[in-house]
Amino acid sequence: MHPQTRDHLQSRLNLTLFELEAGVARADEAVEEAQQASSQLSKMRSELASLRSRHDRELAEKTEELEEMK
C-alpha cells in the first residue's frame, strides 16, 4: 500500500472514530436529559393528582354546605 494512501486512510479512520465518540457523548447527554424530563413529568403528574384530589374534596365540601343551606 502506498504510504500516502495509508496515511489518508488512517486520518479518515481517526476522524470517523472521533465523530463516533462525539455521537456517543451526544446520545448519552440526550438519554440523561430524557431521564430528567421523565422524572420531572412524574413529579408534575403526582402534584397534579394531589391538587385534583384536594380540589375535588373541597368542591364536595362546598356542595354539601350548599345542600345543607337549602
Secondary structure, 3 states (H helix, E strand, C coil): CCHHHHHHHHHHHHHHHHHHHHHHHHHHHHHHHHHHHHHHHHHHHHHHHHHHHHHHHHHHHHHHHHHHHC
